[in-house]
Amino acid sequence: MRIFQKILEKALLSRFDVNLYQSIIKKEGLS
């Protein structure tokens, strides 16, 4: 169960990183 939680956290974290990266690109006008 703990392993699943770690995988879930990692997936959420990577998705958050992608959203953050995309918002930074839009902010800089590089998209």
mmCIF entry with sequence, helices, sheets and N, C-alpha, C, O atoms, coordinates in Angstrom:
data_MODEL
# 
_entry.id   MODEL 
# 
_entity.id                         1 
_entity.type                       polymer 
_entity.pdbx_number_of_molecules   1 
# 
_entity_poly.entity_id                      1 
_entity_poly.type                           'polypeptide(L)' 
_entity_poly.nstd_linkage                   no 
_entity_poly.nstd_monomer                   no 
_entity_poly.pdbx_seq_one_letter_code       MRIFQKILEKALLSRFDVNLYQSIIKKEGLS 
_entity_poly.pdbx_seq_one_letter_code_can   MRIFQKILEKALLSRFDVNLYQSIIKKEGLS 
_entity_poly.pdbx_strand_id                 A 
# 
loop_
_entity_poly_seq.entity_id 
_entity_poly_seq.num 
_entity_poly_seq.mon_id 
_entity_poly_seq.hetero 
1 1  MET n 
1 2  ARG n 
1 3  ILE n 
1 4  PHE n 
1 5  GLN n 
1 6  LYS n 
1 7  ILE n 
1 8  LEU n 
1 9  GLU n 
1 10 LYS n 
1 11 ALA n 
1 12 LEU n 
1 13 LEU n 
1 14 SER n 
1 15 ARG n 
1 16 PHE n 
1 17 ASP n 
1 18 VAL n 
1 19 ASN n 
1 20 LEU n 
1 21 TYR n 
1 22 GLN n 
1 23 SER n 
1 24 ILE n 
1 25 ILE n 
1 26 LYS n 
1 27 LYS n 
1 28 GLU n 
1 29 GLY n 
1 30 LEU n 
1 31 SER n 
# 
_struct_asym.id          A 
_struct_asym.entity_id   1 
# 
_struct_conf.conf_type_id            HELX_P 
_struct_conf.id                      HELX_P1 
_struct_conf.pdbx_PDB_helix_id       AA1 
_struct_conf.beg_label_comp_id       ARG 
_struct_conf.beg_label_asym_id       A 
_struct_conf.beg_label_seq_id        2 
_struct_conf.pdbx_beg_PDB_ins_code   ? 
_struct_conf.end_label_comp_id       GLU 
_struct_conf.end_label_asym_id       A 
_struct_conf.end_label_seq_id        28 
_struct_conf.pdbx_end_PDB_ins_code   ? 
_struct_conf.beg_auth_comp_id        ARG 
_struct_conf.beg_auth_asym_id        A 
_struct_conf.beg_auth_seq_id         2 
_struct_conf.end_auth_comp_id        GLU 
_struct_conf.end_auth_asym_id        A 
_struct_conf.end_auth_seq_id         28 
_struct_conf.pdbx_PDB_helix_class    1 
_struct_conf.details                 ? 
_struct_conf.pdbx_PDB_helix_length   27 
# 
_struct_conf_type.id          HELX_P 
_struct_conf_type.criteria    ? 
_struct_conf_type.reference   ? 
# 
loop_
_atom_site.group_PDB 
_atom_site.id 
_atom_site.type_symbol 
_atom_site.label_atom_id 
_atom_site.label_alt_id 
_atom_site.label_comp_id 
_atom_site.label_asym_id 
_atom_site.label_entity_id 
_atom_site.label_seq_id 
_atom_site.pdbx_PDB_ins_code 
_atom_site.Cartn_x 
_atom_site.Cartn_y 
_atom_site.Cartn_z 
_atom_site.occupancy 
_atom_site.B_iso_or_equiv 
_atom_site.pdbx_formal_charge 
_atom_site.auth_seq_id 
_atom_site.auth_comp_id 
_atom_site.auth_asym_id 
_atom_site.auth_atom_id 
_atom_site.pdbx_PDB_model_num 
ATOM 1   N N  . MET A 1 1  ? 0.833 -1.198 0.000   1.00 0.00 ? 1  MET A N  1 
ATOM 2   C CA . MET A 1 1  ? 0.000 0.000  0.000   1.00 0.00 ? 1  MET A CA 1 
ATOM 3   C C  . MET A 1 1  ? 0.872 1.255  0.000   1.00 0.00 ? 1  MET A C  1 
ATOM 4   O O  . MET A 1 1  ? 0.566 2.243  -0.668  1.00 0.00 ? 1  MET A O  1 
ATOM 5   N N  . ARG A 1 2  ? 1.956 1.195  0.758   1.00 0.00 ? 2  ARG A N  1 
ATOM 6   C CA . ARG A 1 2  ? 2.846 2.354  0.819   1.00 0.00 ? 2  ARG A CA 1 
ATOM 7   C C  . ARG A 1 2  ? 3.546 2.580  -0.513  1.00 0.00 ? 2  ARG A C  1 
ATOM 8   O O  . ARG A 1 2  ? 3.784 3.719  -0.914  1.00 0.00 ? 2  ARG A O  1 
ATOM 9   N N  . ILE A 1 3  ? 3.875 1.487  -1.195  1.00 0.00 ? 3  ILE A N  1 
ATOM 10  C CA . ILE A 1 3  ? 4.527 1.610  -2.509  1.00 0.00 ? 3  ILE A CA 1 
ATOM 11  C C  . ILE A 1 3  ? 3.586 2.307  -3.483  1.00 0.00 ? 3  ILE A C  1 
ATOM 12  O O  . ILE A 1 3  ? 4.000 3.174  -4.252  1.00 0.00 ? 3  ILE A O  1 
ATOM 13  N N  . PHE A 1 4  ? 2.309 1.916  -3.440  1.00 0.00 ? 4  PHE A N  1 
ATOM 14  C CA . PHE A 1 4  ? 1.314 2.525  -4.317  1.00 0.00 ? 4  PHE A CA 1 
ATOM 15  C C  . PHE A 1 4  ? 1.196 4.021  -4.029  1.00 0.00 ? 4  PHE A C  1 
ATOM 16  O O  . PHE A 1 4  ? 1.057 4.834  -4.942  1.00 0.00 ? 4  PHE A O  1 
ATOM 17  N N  . GLN A 1 5  ? 1.253 4.367  -2.737  1.00 0.00 ? 5  GLN A N  1 
ATOM 18  C CA . GLN A 1 5  ? 1.147 5.782  -2.349  1.00 0.00 ? 5  GLN A CA 1 
ATOM 19  C C  . GLN A 1 5  ? 2.326 6.567  -2.905  1.00 0.00 ? 5  GLN A C  1 
ATOM 20  O O  . GLN A 1 5  ? 2.164 7.695  -3.371  1.00 0.00 ? 5  GLN A O  1 
ATOM 21  N N  . LYS A 1 6  ? 3.525 5.963  -2.855  1.00 0.00 ? 6  LYS A N  1 
ATOM 22  C CA . LYS A 1 6  ? 4.710 6.642  -3.389  1.00 0.00 ? 6  LYS A CA 1 
ATOM 23  C C  . LYS A 1 6  ? 4.580 6.866  -4.884  1.00 0.00 ? 6  LYS A C  1 
ATOM 24  O O  . LYS A 1 6  ? 4.920 7.937  -5.388  1.00 0.00 ? 6  LYS A O  1 
ATOM 25  N N  . ILE A 1 7  ? 4.086 5.853  -5.600  1.00 0.00 ? 7  ILE A N  1 
ATOM 26  C CA . ILE A 1 7  ? 3.905 5.975  -7.050  1.00 0.00 ? 7  ILE A CA 1 
ATOM 27  C C  . ILE A 1 7  ? 2.887 7.067  -7.354  1.00 0.00 ? 7  ILE A C  1 
ATOM 28  O O  . ILE A 1 7  ? 3.068 7.861  -8.277  1.00 0.00 ? 7  ILE A O  1 
ATOM 29  N N  . LEU A 1 8  ? 1.816 7.096  -6.568  1.00 0.00 ? 8  LEU A N  1 
ATOM 30  C CA . LEU A 1 8  ? 0.768 8.090  -6.770  1.00 0.00 ? 8  LEU A CA 1 
ATOM 31  C C  . LEU A 1 8  ? 1.319 9.489  -6.534  1.00 0.00 ? 8  LEU A C  1 
ATOM 32  O O  . LEU A 1 8  ? 1.052 10.409 -7.307  1.00 0.00 ? 8  LEU A O  1 
ATOM 33  N N  . GLU A 1 9  ? 2.093 9.646  -5.458  1.00 0.00 ? 9  GLU A N  1 
ATOM 34  C CA . GLU A 1 9  ? 2.692 10.949 -5.159  1.00 0.00 ? 9  GLU A CA 1 
ATOM 35  C C  . GLU A 1 9  ? 3.612 11.388 -6.289  1.00 0.00 ? 9  GLU A C  1 
ATOM 36  O O  . GLU A 1 9  ? 3.615 12.554 -6.682  1.00 0.00 ? 9  GLU A O  1 
ATOM 37  N N  . LYS A 1 10 ? 4.394 10.443 -6.809  1.00 0.00 ? 10 LYS A N  1 
ATOM 38  C CA . LYS A 1 10 ? 5.333 10.766 -7.881  1.00 0.00 ? 10 LYS A CA 1 
ATOM 39  C C  . LYS A 1 10 ? 4.582 11.188 -9.143  1.00 0.00 ? 10 LYS A C  1 
ATOM 40  O O  . LYS A 1 10 ? 4.996 12.117 -9.836  1.00 0.00 ? 10 LYS A O  1 
ATOM 41  N N  . ALA A 1 11 ? 3.479 10.504 -9.435  1.00 0.00 ? 11 ALA A N  1 
ATOM 42  C CA . ALA A 1 11 ? 2.678 10.833 -10.611 1.00 0.00 ? 11 ALA A CA 1 
ATOM 43  C C  . ALA A 1 11 ? 2.067 12.231 -10.468 1.00 0.00 ? 11 ALA A C  1 
ATOM 44  O O  . ALA A 1 11 ? 2.081 13.023 -11.410 1.00 0.00 ? 11 ALA A O  1 
ATOM 45  N N  . LEU A 1 12 ? 1.534 12.519 -9.287  1.00 0.00 ? 12 LEU A N  1 
ATOM 46  C CA . LEU A 1 12 ? 0.943 13.844 -9.050  1.00 0.00 ? 12 LEU A CA 1 
ATOM 47  C C  . LEU A 1 12 ? 2.009 14.916 -9.127  1.00 0.00 ? 12 LEU A C  1 
ATOM 48  O O  . LEU A 1 12 ? 1.775 15.994 -9.673  1.00 0.00 ? 12 LEU A O  1 
ATOM 49  N N  . LEU A 1 13 ? 3.181 14.623 -8.581  1.00 0.00 ? 13 LEU A N  1 
ATOM 50  C CA . LEU A 1 13 ? 4.269 15.596 -8.575  1.00 0.00 ? 13 LEU A CA 1 
ATOM 51  C C  . LEU A 1 13 ? 4.731 15.886 -9.995  1.00 0.00 ? 13 LEU A C  1 
ATOM 52  O O  . LEU A 1 13 ? 4.964 17.041 -10.353 1.00 0.00 ? 13 LEU A O  1 
ATOM 53  N N  . SER A 1 14 ? 4.866 14.838 -10.807 1.00 0.00 ? 14 SER A N  1 
ATOM 54  C CA . SER A 1 14 ? 5.321 15.048 -12.185 1.00 0.00 ? 14 SER A CA 1 
ATOM 55  C C  . SER A 1 14 ? 4.270 15.814 -12.992 1.00 0.00 ? 14 SER A C  1 
ATOM 56  O O  . SER A 1 14 ? 4.607 16.630 -13.850 1.00 0.00 ? 14 SER A O  1 
ATOM 57  N N  . ARG A 1 15 ? 2.999 15.544 -12.706 1.00 0.00 ? 15 ARG A N  1 
ATOM 58  C CA . ARG A 1 15 ? 1.934 16.264 -13.416 1.00 0.00 ? 15 ARG A CA 1 
ATOM 59  C C  . ARG A 1 15 ? 1.964 17.740 -13.010 1.00 0.00 ? 15 ARG A C  1 
ATOM 60  O O  . ARG A 1 15 ? 1.773 18.623 -13.846 1.00 0.00 ? 15 ARG A O  1 
ATOM 61  N N  . PHE A 1 16 ? 2.203 17.999 -11.725 1.00 0.00 ? 16 PHE A N  1 
ATOM 62  C CA . PHE A 1 16 ? 2.293 19.379 -11.241 1.00 0.00 ? 16 PHE A CA 1 
ATOM 63  C C  . PHE A 1 16 ? 3.475 20.081 -11.886 1.00 0.00 ? 16 PHE A C  1 
ATOM 64  O O  . PHE A 1 16 ? 3.377 21.247 -12.268 1.00 0.00 ? 16 PHE A O  1 
ATOM 65  N N  . ASP A 1 17 ? 4.595 19.372 -12.010 1.00 0.00 ? 17 ASP A N  1 
ATOM 66  C CA . ASP A 1 17 ? 5.787 19.954 -12.627 1.00 0.00 ? 17 ASP A CA 1 
ATOM 67  C C  . ASP A 1 17 ? 5.509 20.340 -14.077 1.00 0.00 ? 17 ASP A C  1 
ATOM 68  O O  . ASP A 1 17 ? 5.955 21.390 -14.538 1.00 0.00 ? 17 ASP A O  1 
ATOM 69  N N  . VAL A 1 18 ? 4.779 19.499 -14.791 1.00 0.00 ? 18 VAL A N  1 
ATOM 70  C CA . VAL A 1 18 ? 4.444 19.780 -16.189 1.00 0.00 ? 18 VAL A CA 1 
ATOM 71  C C  . VAL A 1 18 ? 3.559 21.018 -16.276 1.00 0.00 ? 18 VAL A C  1 
ATOM 72  O O  . VAL A 1 18 ? 3.764 21.880 -17.131 1.00 0.00 ? 18 VAL A O  1 
ATOM 73  N N  . ASN A 1 19 ? 2.563 21.101 -15.374 1.00 0.00 ? 19 ASN A N  1 
ATOM 74  C CA . ASN A 1 19 ? 1.673 22.275 -15.376 1.00 0.00 ? 19 ASN A CA 1 
ATOM 75  C C  . ASN A 1 19 ? 2.455 23.531 -15.063 1.00 0.00 ? 19 ASN A C  1 
ATOM 76  O O  . ASN A 1 19 ? 2.237 24.575 -15.678 1.00 0.00 ? 19 ASN A O  1 
ATOM 77  N N  . LEU A 1 20 ? 3.361 23.438 -14.112 1.00 0.00 ? 20 LEU A N  1 
ATOM 78  C CA . LEU A 1 20 ? 4.177 24.588 -13.723 1.00 0.00 ? 20 LEU A CA 1 
ATOM 79  C C  . LEU A 1 20 ? 5.059 25.013 -14.891 1.00 0.00 ? 20 LEU A C  1 
ATOM 80  O O  . LEU A 1 20 ? 5.182 26.202 -15.186 1.00 0.00 ? 20 LEU A O  1 
ATOM 81  N N  . TYR A 1 21 ? 5.672 24.033 -15.553 1.00 0.00 ? 21 TYR A N  1 
ATOM 82  C CA . TYR A 1 21 ? 6.542 24.307 -16.698 1.00 0.00 ? 21 TYR A CA 1 
ATOM 83  C C  . TYR A 1 21 ? 5.769 24.989 -17.821 1.00 0.00 ? 21 TYR A C  1 
ATOM 84  O O  . TYR A 1 21 ? 6.243 25.958 -18.414 1.00 0.00 ? 21 TYR A O  1 
ATOM 85  N N  . GLN A 1 22 ? 4.559 24.467 -18.111 1.00 0.00 ? 22 GLN A N  1 
ATOM 86  C CA . GLN A 1 22 ? 3.738 25.044 -19.184 1.00 0.00 ? 22 GLN A CA 1 
ATOM 87  C C  . GLN A 1 22 ? 3.320 26.465 -18.844 1.00 0.00 ? 22 GLN A C  1 
ATOM 88  O O  . GLN A 1 22 ? 3.301 27.335 -19.714 1.00 0.00 ? 22 GLN A O  1 
ATOM 89  N N  . SER A 1 23 ? 2.982 26.706 -17.565 1.00 0.00 ? 23 SER A N  1 
ATOM 90  C CA . SER A 1 23 ? 2.553 28.054 -17.176 1.00 0.00 ? 23 SER A CA 1 
ATOM 91  C C  . SER A 1 23 ? 3.718 29.028 -17.284 1.00 0.00 ? 23 SER A C  1 
ATOM 92  O O  . SER A 1 23 ? 3.525 30.191 -17.638 1.00 0.00 ? 23 SER A O  1 
ATOM 93  N N  . ILE A 1 24 ? 4.929 28.560 -16.981 1.00 0.00 ? 24 ILE A N  1 
ATOM 94  C CA . ILE A 1 24 ? 6.119 29.413 -17.093 1.00 0.00 ? 24 ILE A CA 1 
ATOM 95  C C  . ILE A 1 24 ? 6.349 29.756 -18.571 1.00 0.00 ? 24 ILE A C  1 
ATOM 96  O O  . ILE A 1 24 ? 6.658 30.901 -18.903 1.00 0.00 ? 24 ILE A O  1 
ATOM 97  N N  . ILE A 1 25 ? 6.199 28.773 -19.447 1.00 0.00 ? 25 ILE A N  1 
ATOM 98  C CA . ILE A 1 25 ? 6.397 29.006 -20.884 1.00 0.00 ? 25 ILE A CA 1 
ATOM 99  C C  . ILE A 1 25 ? 5.376 30.031 -21.389 1.00 0.00 ? 25 ILE A C  1 
ATOM 100 O O  . ILE A 1 25 ? 5.727 30.943 -22.137 1.00 0.00 ? 25 ILE A O  1 
ATOM 101 N N  . LYS A 1 26 ? 4.124 29.879 -20.980 1.00 0.00 ? 26 LYS A N  1 
ATOM 102 C CA . LYS A 1 26 ? 3.089 30.826 -21.404 1.00 0.00 ? 26 LYS A CA 1 
ATOM 103 C C  . LYS A 1 26 ? 3.409 32.219 -20.871 1.00 0.00 ? 26 LYS A C  1 
ATOM 104 O O  . LYS A 1 26 ? 3.225 33.219 -21.564 1.00 0.00 ? 26 LYS A O  1 
ATOM 105 N N  . LYS A 1 27 ? 3.887 32.268 -19.636 1.00 0.00 ? 27 LYS A N  1 
ATOM 106 C CA . LYS A 1 27 ? 4.196 33.550 -19.016 1.00 0.00 ? 27 LYS A CA 1 
ATOM 107 C C  . LYS A 1 27 ? 5.318 34.257 -19.775 1.00 0.00 ? 27 LYS A C  1 
ATOM 108 O O  . LYS A 1 27 ? 5.301 35.478 -19.936 1.00 0.00 ? 27 LYS A O  1 
ATOM 109 N N  . GLU A 1 28 ? 6.284 33.481 -20.233 1.00 0.00 ? 28 GLU A N  1 
ATOM 110 C CA . GLU A 1 28 ? 7.419 34.049 -20.964 1.00 0.00 ? 28 GLU A CA 1 
ATOM 111 C C  . GLU A 1 28 ? 7.082 34.279 -22.435 1.00 0.00 ? 28 GLU A C  1 
ATOM 112 O O  . GLU A 1 28 ? 7.822 34.949 -23.155 1.00 0.00 ? 28 GLU A O  1 
ATOM 113 N N  . GLY A 1 29 ? 5.958 33.717 -22.869 1.00 0.00 ? 29 GLY A N  1 
ATOM 114 C CA . GLY A 1 29 ? 5.540 33.895 -24.256 1.00 0.00 ? 29 GLY A CA 1 
ATOM 115 C C  . GLY A 1 29 ? 6.355 33.057 -25.231 1.00 0.00 ? 29 GLY A C  1 
ATOM 116 O O  . GLY A 1 29 ? 6.553 33.443 -26.383 1.00 0.00 ? 29 GLY A O  1 
ATOM 117 N N  . LEU A 1 30 ? 6.827 31.901 -24.755 1.00 0.00 ? 30 LEU A N  1 
ATOM 118 C CA . LEU A 1 30 ? 7.662 31.049 -25.608 1.00 0.00 ? 30 LEU A CA 1 
ATOM 119 C C  . LEU A 1 30 ? 6.852 29.931 -26.256 1.00 0.00 ? 30 LEU A C  1 
ATOM 120 O O  . LEU A 1 30 ? 7.383 29.169 -27.064 1.00 0.00 ? 30 LEU A O  1 
ATOM 121 N N  . SER A 1 31 ? 5.573 29.829 -25.909 1.00 0.00 ? 31 SER A N  1 
ATOM 122 C CA . SER A 1 31 ? 4.763 28.754 -26.462 1.00 0.00 ? 31 SER A CA 1 
ATOM 123 C C  . SER A 1 31 ? 4.285 29.146 -27.859 1.00 0.00 ? 31 SER A C  1 
ATOM 124 O O  . SER A 1 31 ? 3.581 28.373 -28.509 1.00 0.00 ? 31 SER A O  1 
# 
